Each structure stands twice: as C-alpha cells, then as structure tokens.
Amino acid sequence: MIQKVLIANRGEIAVRIIRACREMGIATVAVYSEADAEALHTQLADEAICIGPAQPLESYLMMERIISATMISGADAIHPGFGFLSENSKFAQLCEQCNITFIGPSSEVIRKMGNKSIARNTMIEAGVPVIPGTKEAVTDVESGLKLAKEITYPVIIKAALGGGGKGMRVAKNEAEFETAFETAKKEAKAAFGDDTMYIEHFIEHPRHIEFQVLADNYGNTVHLGERDCSIQRNHQKMIEESPSIALSPKLREEMGEVAVRAAKAANYTNAGTVEFLLEDTGKFYFMEMNTRIQVEHPVTEWVTGIDLIKAQIRIANGEKLAYKQEDIKITGHAIECRINAENPEKNFRPSPGVITDMYLPGGKGVRIDSAIYSGYEVTPYYDSMLAKLIVHAATRNEAISKMRSALGEVIIEGIDTNVDYQYEILHHPDFVSGDINIEFIEKKFRKE
C-alpha cells in the first residue's frame, strides 16, 4: 500500500494531488525550486524539499534530484501531475528501477504513446481510425513531397516527439511544402532534440474531442465520457467542457468504444486521454494519447462524480476498478476556464508580478483549482496558468450563465489576466450556440 507520495510538480496540480492524498490518509512530500519557496504546495504538504534554482531545467526537470528527494523523504510513490516529467519515459523507468511506484502508466507505454509514429501504427493495427498519413518517419524534403502528394493536400507536418504546437506546420500545396517542412524540422530539433518528422492529411475546421479513460492492472478499462476542447489558441486549450454539444448519443457511444479499444491496444493502465479530431460529417480520427492526468480533468470529475486523482492512486496501489462501463453516468454539464497571467490586448504577453489583492468566486456548482493567494509572486519561469475556474449545472446554457457570473466575480490585482477575455468568449453567439471548432479563436475572436 502506498504510504507517502512525492509530488513531482508545482502550482495548482500539486495542491490538487496533496488534497486528494490528505483525504485518503496518505502523507505527502512537495519538491520546490528556490522561486517556489513560499508557494502554496510547499506549505500544504507534510514535507517540502528544495531541488534547485528557479529554472525548470535545474529543478523540476532534474530527474536525479527528484529521485533523491523521494528516497531521502522515504516516499514510496511519485505523482508527476501534468507537464514537466509527467510523460517522460526515462523518468518513469528510473522510478521502476528504484522500486518507486510511478502513479501513471508504465515507462514502456509512455515511450510508445509519446512517439507519434509508433502510436499511430499501434492504432492502425487495432482498427482505430487515424488520419491518412505516413506510417514511417520522413527525413527529407524530397520524400516528403512525394508522400504529401499521395496523402493529398492540405497536409500537416509534425515532429514525432512534438507537443504544445511546436514542430508543426501546415502546407496547403506543393509550393508551400519545402519551407513548411524545413521550418518544422528546425523547430523540432531545437525544442525536442529530435527532428524526426511525419506527415498527415490536414483536417479542416475540426473539433478537438478527447475521451477520459481509466484502466487497472487486470484488463479492466472504462471511459468517462468526452471533453470538448475546441476553444484553443496556438494549440493551447483555453476553455473545456463536458459533454460536447456536437456528439449524439450514438456517436458518443461509438467514440467511447474506440477510445477503450485504443487504450487496450496500448496495454494502458491508470488514467489517460485518447484525443480525436471530429469533422462536421461525424467522422473522427485518432490524434494522440496523453499518458497523464489532464489540466481539464475537473469537468469530467463533475459530470461523473469520480475523483480522478484518487482513482490514479488506487490503480497504482494495485486495486481493481470499482465500476464497469454501464456504471458510468454523465450528469449535467461542466465548463472550465483557464485563468492565465497574460494580457490578451498585447498579444497575450505574459504578466509576472505580485498579486496585490484577489477574490475568487464560490457557491453551488463553482469550483476553483488554484495555488495563488494575495501577496503571491507570479514568476516568469513557469506556465502562466494561475487558476482553473470550473462550473457545473443541469444544462449547457445554465453552465454558461453560471460561468459568466463566476468570471464576473473574479478579482486578481497587481498583474494582467485573461479573465475579461474569457468573459467575452462566453458571450459570443457562436460559442453560446455551440458553433465552434479549433479555429474559433483565430477566425472569430482574435485580439489584434
């Protein structure tokens, strides 16, 4: 049985994990950089260990220091949260070698699903619909041109080890291909140290639909419904909701069954997310599998009543899933807005600084996941997300109204935030009607 968990992360997700562990009677250890000495997660954990300077490469990404902190503290498990080392197969392997329980899938699964080429081929073998594209890596422009013609334009060139929108370029025709390919290749090499590329047909105007899955170590796998993450900027999600207004009961069932099939094909265990692109026609295609807890997991928790962090810990503890697919019921509608320290009026420029005063909303059906407080210093070293504001109501329209009300109460002074920007999106007629896709921000709501 897991007795003590070290959280290899910071911010709101670290706080979220600490709270779940505390409710389960599990001791916690926080790790922190010098910049996070006064951070909330260091104050809430039972123990806190400094692992280095502010820069992530010298602290939160230092595997050896985190492993050492785990051993020194006597923790027997590590929860990686999201970001940082959460999808690093080498880190998961180090945990395995050191007899530390990694609260997530095996290092082998992370490695396979983290490589887009391997993940794609795994899904093809399992009969999961994938976007037409190359099965093998593409290393040069000449080969890419030939393959792009076979796949048909427009095409998207992607880094095999990419993520977060890096190493990705779209070519609408042959004339654009060479520049797009070389640019994506250079960007991938700089960001990931690997310039292996592959090419896919580019789906125009899709929705981003992802299915939450849970799988134990005994072959039991379920999905917990979908999340619509179509409101995004530069491939970074801004607003997520569950369920999606675009899915009929039949399509939801079909996509859910495919998500479970995908997880089983990957020999997946713990919590994960199978991500799809959905066309207006109802056709959907596997995009990738995230082998970790997601930022937007609270919307799924609210519509299913299942605590995903606790589920992760129980699965890592060797417990069987306590429910079957027919036990999973979706109730009401949930929406999440990511509150970031940025200025939408100035091209979303990050806004570090000290929070001089703040007020966050509450009440029935309102949830805040955050690690900020009055006097907290937002540093320039980490992701700009300050808080997640999540609401739940009986219907989508009621959830939209509740979110508008909650956003209207948020006060965060001393720095710039995107609160007003989110408030405006919630009033846009196309958002209200559900007429959205991943191009919504760029084409209908772009700030000059």
N, C-alpha and C positions, 0 to 999 in steps of 0.2 A: 504494500500500500504506500502511495506517495505521502510523505510526511512534511516535506518542506520544498517549496517551489521558488526557484530563482527566476525573476522576470528579466529577460534579456532585451529590454526595451525601455521606453520613456513615455512621458505625456499621458494622454487620456487612456490609451490602451493598457498601459502599465497599471494605472489606477483601477481600470475595469477588472483586470485579472486579479489584482490584490483583493478587491471587494468580493469576487467570486470565491477565492481561496479562503478568505476570512469566514464566509458563510458556511463553508464546508469543513471548517476546523483545521485548515492546512496552514502552516507557518509560511511566511514569505520573506524573500530577500530581494531588495532592489539594488540594481547597479546604476551608477550615475557618473556623468562627466563632471569636470570642475565647474562648468557653466550651469549644471543642474543641481548644485549642492543644496539649494533651497527649494527644489522642485517638490510638488505635492507627492509624487510617488515615493520619494526618498523619506518623506515624513510619515506616510501611511504604512509602509512595510515594517515588519518586525525587525529587520536588519537592513542596513544600507552600506554598500561598499563602493568606493570611488575607483574607477577603472581607467582614468586618464584625462587628458585635456579635452577642450570643447569639441574639436573637430571629430566627426564620426569615425574617420579612418584611424584615429588614435584612441578611441574609446568604444563606442557602441558596435563598431565593426571589428574590434580586436578579439578574435575567437579565443586565443590562448588566455587572455586576461579574464574573459568571462568564464571559461572552464576553470581557471584557477580560483576565481571568486566562488564558484559553485562548490568546489572541493573544500576550500577554507571554511565556508559557512556551514558545511555539512548538508547542503541541499541535495536531494536525490532526484530532482527533476528540473527541467528548464522549459519555460513557456516563452517562445520567441515573439509573440504578438504578430504585428504585420510590419513590413518594411525591414530595414536593417538586415539581419541574418535569417529572417523567417523562411526564406526559400533558398537558402544556401545549403546545397547537399553536403559540402565538405564539413560545415558546422554540425549538421545532423549526424554525420558519420563520426566526428570527434566525440559527440555525446555517446553514441553507441559504443565506441572503443573504450570510453572511460566509465562505462556502466552507469551513465546518467540517462534517465528517462527523458526523451525528447517529446514534448507534447505536440504531436503532429505526425505526419506520415513518415515512413522510413526514408533514409537517405537515398536509396535506390529509386524510389518513386519520385522524390523531389528532383533527382537528376534527370530522369526520363521525361517528366512533365515540364521541366524547366527548359528543355531543349525542344523548340517548336517543331523541328523536323521529326524527331522521334515521337513526340506527342501526336503529331498529325498522322504518321504511319500507324501508330497504335490504334487510333480511332478508325482509320480506314479498315484495318483488319477486323475491328469489332462491328463494322457496319454502321458506324456513326456518320451522319452526313457532314462532309467537310467541304470547304470552299475549293473549287478547282484550282490546282496549283502544282508546283514542283514537289516531287517526293524526296528528291535528294538535294543537297546543298548546291548553290550556284556560286561559283568563284570568280567568273569573269564576265565582262560585258557581252562578248560575242555569244557565249552560250545562253546568257540571259535574254538577249534579243530574240533568239530562235525559240526559246521556251515561251516567252511572253506572247509571241505571235500565235502559238498553239493554244495557249490558255485563253486568249482574246483580251483586248484592251477594254476598259482601263485595268491596269494591274497595280498592285501594291507590293513594294519591295520591303522586306522585313529582315531585321537581324535575328538569327536563330536563337541568340541568347538575350534578346532585347526585352524591353518593358518600359512602361511610362511614356510611350510615344517616341522614345529615342531609337535611332536607326531605322526609321520608317519613312518612305517616300512614295508618292503616287505618280504614275506615268500614264497619261491619258492616251498616248500614241507613241509610235516608234521614235519620233523626233525628240520626245522628252525623256526617253528611257535612259540613255547613256548618262546624262547629267544626274538624274534621279538615283541611278544605281551607284555611281561613284560617291555621291554625297552621302547616301545612306551607309555605304560601306565605311567611309572615313569616320562618320559619326559613331557607328557601332564599335569600331576599333578603339576610339577614344573613350567611349562610355563603358564598354564591357571587356576590352582587351581581346576581342574576338570579332573578326569581320566576315564570319560565315553568314551568307545571305540565302533567303529563299523567296520565291515569287508566288503570289496568289492573284486570282481574279479579284478585282476591287468591287465590293458590293456597294451600290449607290443608295443613299438615303435609308440605311437600316436602323433598326432599334438595337440597343445593347440589352440583351436579356440574359440573366445568369440564374442558375439553379443552385441552391444550397444543398449539399449532400452531407450525410453523416454515415460513417461505415466503421463497424467494430472489427475486432481481430478474428471473428468467427464466420465471416462471409455474409453478415447482415448489412445491407445498405438501404438507406431511405433518402428521399429528397424532401425538403421542407418548403416546396413551392419556389416561386421565382421572385426576382427583383428586377425592376426596370431601371436601368442606369443610363438612360439615353441623354440626360442633361449633363453634358460634359464640355470641357474646354481644353483643347490640346491633349485630348485623350485622358484628361484627368476628370474624374467624376465630381459633380457638384451637388446634385440632388438625386436621391434614390427613393424608390417607392415599391411597395408590395401590397397586393398583387398588381400585375400590369393590366392596364385597361385594354391592351392590344390582344390579349390571349382569350380565346374562347375556352370553355371547359374541355372540349375535345383536344384543342391544340396544347393546352396546359398539361393534360394527361400524357399526350404523345411526347412532348419535350421533356417532361419529368422522367418518363420511362427511358428515354435516350440518355439523360443525364446519369441515371443509375447504371445503365449499361456502360457508359463511358468510365465511370468510377470503378466498376468491377473489372473492366478491361485493363485498367492501370494498376490493379491489385491495391486499390486505395484503402487507407484506413484513416480514422479521425475526421475532422471537419475540413471540407474543401468546397470549391465552387467551380462548376462547369459553365463556361461562358459561351454564349451563342450570339450570332448576328441574325436578326429576323427581318426578312423582306416583307413588303406590303402584301405580297401574294400568299404569305403564310409559310413560305419555305424558310427553313432555318439551317444554319451551318455552325459547326463547332469552331470556336475561335481559339480558346486555350483553357487550361485548367489551373486555377490558383490553389496552391498546396498549403494554404494557411487560413487563418480567420481573416475576414474582410472588414474594412472600415465600416461598411454598411450593414454589418450583421444585426444591429438592433432592430431594423424594420422586420426582419424575419422572426426575431425573438418575440416581437409584439404580436404578430399575426398568428403565430403558432403556440405561444406560451412556453417555448422551450429555451432554456438558458444554454446558449451555445458554448460559452467558456466552460461551464460546469460539465457539459457533455464531452468536451475535449478532454478534460481531466479524467473523467470516468472511463473513457475509452482507453486513454493512455495507462490507466490503472488496471486494464485487463478486463473491465466489465463489459457485459453484453448490452446492446441497445435495449432499452426498456419498452420500445414501441415498434410496431410494424407499420408499413406504409398506410394501411387503412386506418390507423390510429391518428394520423396527421390531419388536422383540420385547420383550414385558413379562416380566421375570423376578423372581420373588419378590414380597415385599410391603414397603412402606416407610411409616413413620409419622413425622410431625413434630409436636413440641410447641413452642409459643412460650412462652419463659420471659420473663415481664414483671416489672418493678419495680412491684408493686401488692399491695394487701392484700385478698384475697377476703373476709376476715372483716369488713371495714369498707367494704363496697360497692365493692370494687376501687379503693380510694383509692390514687392514685399514691404511690410511695415513693422520692423523691430522697434522695441522701446518698452517703457514701463507702463503697465496698466494702472492708471491713477484712481479709477473708480469703476465699479461694474455692478450690474444687476442682471441675473439670468432668470427667465420665467419658470413657472411651475404650474401646478394644478392638475386636474384629472386629465389623463391622456397626454401629458407633456413630460418628456424625459430629456435630461441634459447629461451627456458624457463629456467630461472636461477635466482639465488639470490646472486651470488658471484660477487666480484669486487677485484681489485688489493688492497692488504692490508687486505683483509677479512681473518679472522681466522677460519679455519675448526676445530671444536672441536670434541672430541671423544664421545660426549654424544648422538648423533643422527645418523640417517641413513646417509650412506656415499655418497648418490647421490648429485652431485654438479650442474648438468645441464642436460637438455634433448635437444638433437640436433635432429631436425626433418626436413626432406626434402620432397618436392613434385615435381613430374614430370609427364609427359604424360604416361610413361610406367614403368614397374618394372626395366628393365635394365637401363633406363635413371635415375631412382631414385637411383639405386645402384651407378652409376657413380657420381651422384651429392653428395651422402653421402660420397663416398671416397674422393672427392675433399674437402668437408667441413671438414671432420675429419683431413685431411692433413693440414688445416689451424689453427687448434686449438692449442693455446699455453697456458698452465697453469703451471707456475713455482713455486717452493717452496715446492711442495708436489708431490707425485706419483699419477698417474691416469691410467685408463684403456683405454685411447684413442688409443694407438698403438694396443692394443689387439682387439678393435672393428674394427680398420682399417684392421687387418689381417683377421678377420672373413668375412668382406665384400669382400675379395679377394679369399676366399675358393671356389673351384669349385662346391662343393655340395651346398653351400649357393647360389651361382650365378644361378645354375640350378634349385634351389627350392627343392632339395632332402634333406629335413630337417625334424626332429621331436624333441621331447623334450629331446632326448638323444644325440643330436648333439654335445654339448659342452663336455660332459663326454666321448664320444666314439671317436670323431673325432678332438676335439680341446682342449684337456685338457692340462693345463700347469703343468708340474711336479714340 
